[in-house]
Amino acid sequence: MNNQGMIQSLEKDGLYKVLEKLQAPDAYQQGSPQTVRLGVVLDTETTGLDTTKDKIIELGFVVFEYDAGTGNIYSIVHRFAGFEDPKEPLSDIVKQVTGITDDMLTDKVLDEATILQWVNKADLIIAHNAGFDRPMFERRFPQVTDKNWACTFNDIDWQHENIASLKLDYIAYKLGYFFEGHRAVNDAEATLHLLSKTLPESGKLAMAELLNHAREESRRYFAVGAPFDKKDALKERGYRWLADYVYTDNHGKSKKGVWSKAVKQEEISSEETWLKDSIYSGQKTSFTYNDITANNRYSMQEFK
């Protein structure tokens, strides 16, 4: 019995599920895209989770061609993996999670020329949790702050696809494969692989769905000067507290901290009405906003 026959035999009564180990291919589709674009799927391993001060210790990415119209993924153009010495000892938890040791990083420096060469060519950069990877990458490479980004964590509605956890290894399991995780290029390859899959509930191609969401415009609101007794209403509405956000109030004084939320384009009118009626209650409204596209989404620019 061949492998396919054994898999069918195991899965036929629903008692078993067979997962395939990811073996990253050199191409997903043969031929050439009709509307060719260049994508980069990127992942970082870091000294910690603070995007303002922690450092990249490993960067991995996969460069690929895709069709902007269909989302079909074609050839893999380049793979990159590199270490960088943070000049400080790694914590035990970072060593445990990543498998990276201090000795592996000694005197290592990321190949900046190669990284910038490929990233500058890219039409779209993708990460699984771009809200973390983009600020980390742009702080290390401030030469590149004007690229379009998308996020497989946020830009696909996994709950609608009946996938409860947003962890990359769990999504991979639900889509039928597994991989050796927590190393940058492995995670990048696993992220690209999920984009080649058909989503289980909607039947849409994951890459096409990602592109549709990335192209949407949205708006981030800042409820500047919101009354303290409105904090529960703001929190219930989905606003989150940005403790480090600095603004100038109506009296010209510098203040710190604000409630903020991003909404879709079609929700803008109702959100502004809610803010005026429920938060500022007819008083002079002080909320501000930033319009968001793939160019500034997930970056620090979104919050300035």
N, C-alpha and C positions, 0 to 999 in steps of 0.2 A: 504494500500500500504506500502511495507517495504521500508527501507532506499534506497536500490539499485534502486528500482522502482521509487522513488521520484527523485533521482539523474538523472536517464535516462530521466525522463519526463522534468526536468528543462533544461537539456543540449541538448535535441534533435534538437532544432531549432537554436542553436548557440548563443542565446542571454544571456545565463548564463553559468558560470563555477563554479562548486562546488569544494571547497577545503576541504581536510580532515585534522583535527587537529592531529598532530603527537602524537601518544601514543607509546612511545619507546618499542619495543618488547624485549623479552628475547632471541629470535633467529630469524634469517631470513631464514635459510635453515635447514631442519632436517637432521639428520645423521652426518657423519664425513667427513671432507675434505680429498681428496686423497693425496694432498701435503699440510699438515697443517702448517700454519704460525700464529703467534700472532701479532695482530695490536693494536695500541693505537691511538685513535682520541682524540686530546688534544686542549683545549682552555684556554686562560688567559684573565682575566679582570685586568686592570692596572691603575696606577695613571696618566698615560699619554701615549704619543706615541713615546717618546724618548727611544730607546732600550738601550742606554748607561747609563741612569741614573734613569728612572722611575722604579716603583716597581710593582710586582705582588700583587694584593689584593685578587684575587680569582683564583683558579685553578680547572678545571674540566676535567675529561677524562673518556673514555669508552674503555675497553679492550675487544677484540673480536677475534674469530678464523676465518680465511679465507683460501681459497684454492689458493695457489700461481700460479697454472696453469690456472684456470678459472676466478679467482677474485670473485667467489661466497662467500658471507658472511654467516657464520654459527652462532654459539652461542655467546651470550654476556657473558663474563667471570666475569667482575667486573666493577662497576661504582664508581667513586670517585668525591667528591666535598669538597673543603676546602677553608677557608678564611685565610688571613694573615694581621696582623696589620702593616701598612707602617710607623707607628710612626710619622705621619704628617697628617693634615686635608686633606680630599678629596676636590677637586675642585667642584664647583656647576655643571659643565658639566658632570663630571664623575658620580656624584650622580644621575643626571637626566637620563643619558644614561643607567646606569647599575641597578639603583634602590638600590644600596648598600649605606649604611650610615656609618658614623664614629662609631656609637654605635655598629653596627653589627661586626665591625672589632676589637674592643678593646680587647687587650691581646691575639688575635687569632694567632696561629702559624701553618703553614702547616705541615702535618704529613710526615716528610721527609722519614722515614723508609718505609712507605707504598708506597709512590710515587716512590722511587728508586727501590723498590722490583718489581713493575710492569713495569716500564720503562726499567729497565735492562733486563727483559725477552723479551721485544718486538723485533720482527724482523723489524718492520717499525712503525714510528711515523708519524701521519698525522695531518695537521692543515689547516684551511681555512685562508690562508695568513701566511704560514710558515716563510716567510721572516721577519715577526714581532714576531711570537710566539717562533720560535726556539732561536733567540738571547736572548729574555726575559727569556725563560726557562733555557738556558745554563748559563746565568749570575747568576741566582738564584741557580742552581744546577750544578756547574762546574765539579762535579764528572761524569757527563754524557755528553760527547762531541763527542762520536764516533758512534752514532746511525745513521741508515738510515732514512731519512725524505722524505715525499712527501707532495704536496700542492694541495688541491682541487681548489684553486683560480687560480693557474698557470698551473697545470699539466693536465688539461682537457681543450680542445679548445671550450670554451663556445660560442664564436662567430660563429664557424662552426655549433654548435648545435642550432643556431638562438636564443640565449639567450644574450641579449644586456648588461645587468648589471651583475657584478660579486659579488654583495652583496648577502650574504648567504640567507637572507629572500626572495629576488627576485628569486634566483635560485629555492628555495623551492616552491615558488608560481608557477613557470613555470613547475615544476615537479609534482604539484598537491597536495601539503600539506602546512600547516603553523604551526608555533610554537611560544612559548613565548621566545623571544630572549634576547640577551645581559646579560645572566647569563651563566657562563662558562660551566656547565655540560649540560644545555639545548642546547647551541650552538654545543657542541661536539656530542650530540645525533642527532641533525639535520644534521650535517655534515656526520655522519655515514649513516643516512637514505638516503641521496642523493646518496651515493656510492652504495646503493642497487638497484638503479633505472636504467632503460634502457634509454639511451640518445635519445632525440626526433628525431634527424636528422640521425645520423649514425646508430642507432639501437644497439649500443654497450653497454655493461654493464659498468656503470660509474667506478666501482672499477677496472675492467680489463683495461680500458683506462688509469686510474691513474697509475697503475702498469707499463704499457708499457712505459709511459713517464718518470716515476721515474727511470727506468732501463737504460734509454738513457744516454750516456756520452756527455758532452759538454765542452766548453773551454771558460774561461773568459779572455778577452784581456784588457790590460792597455796601452793606447796610451801615454806612458811616453815621455815627452819632445816634444809633438806634437806642431807645430807652432801655434801661437795664431790665425793667419788668417785662420786656418783650422777648427775652432770651429763650424762654421755653417755646414760644410760638415760632421763632426763627429756627430753632433746633428741630422742631417737629416738621417744619417745612423742608428740611434738608440742608439748611445752612450749617456751615462749620466755622468754628472760631479760629481766626488767623492771628495768633498772639503777636507775631513779629511785624505785622502790617502797620506802616506808619503813614499818617495823613494829617492834614491841617484842618482844624475845625472852623466853624463860622466866625469865630473870634480871633482867628489867626494863630491859634495855639497848636503846637505839635502834639498829636495823640498817637497811642499805640494800641493795636488790637481792633479787629473788626469781624463781623459775621459776613460770610461770603458763600455764594452758590453760583454754579454755572447752569444755564437753562438753554434748551433748544430754541431755534429761531421762531418756531410757531408758538412758543410759550411766552415770548417777550412781553406782549401786551398784557396778558393776564398776570404776569409776575409783577409788572410795574403797578398795576392796579392794586394788587394785594399789598405791596409795600406801602403805597400811599394810604390805603384805607386801614390796614391792620397794624402796621408798625408805626407810621408817622401820624396816623389818625387826624388827617386834615392839616397838620402843621406843615411848615416849610420842609419839603423833602430834601434829604441830604445824600441819598444814595448815589453812588457813582457806578460806572461799569466799564469793562473792556470788551470789545468785540473779538471773538476768537475764531481762528481758522487753523488748518493743519500747520500753518507756518509758526504760530506761537503757542498752540495747544501743548500742554505738558511741560512748558518751559517756565522759567522765572518771569519771562515777559508777560505771561498771562496774568500775573499778580501785580504788575506795575502800572 
